[in-house]
């Protein structure tokens, strides 16, 4: 497997429809994976940045959620309208601050 500069893990966990926490899949994350992959290809960055479907990131209550590495930030409430901003930031090695719901202490942007 080639190593990439940056990975985005998109939660695609699906819980039962009546689960009070909800799930990222119910909030559109499966389509986010497809759109982010396409966005990286369109930017010529698919060999440097990878969008990966992931199991539960334990953030579904704020889903759809994404963890970006190596920055180790979590994005929440992500929608398809955010794809271009996320893709542009990831390619540049940046973070979309308005979407950040978690970051390690001492790494404020």
Secondary structure, DSSP 4 states (H G I P E B T S, - for coil): ----SEEEEEE-----TT-TT--TGGGTHHHHHHHHHHHHHHTT-TTTEEEEEES--S-GGG-S-EEEETTTEEE-S--GGGHHHHHHHHHHT---GGGEEEE-TT---
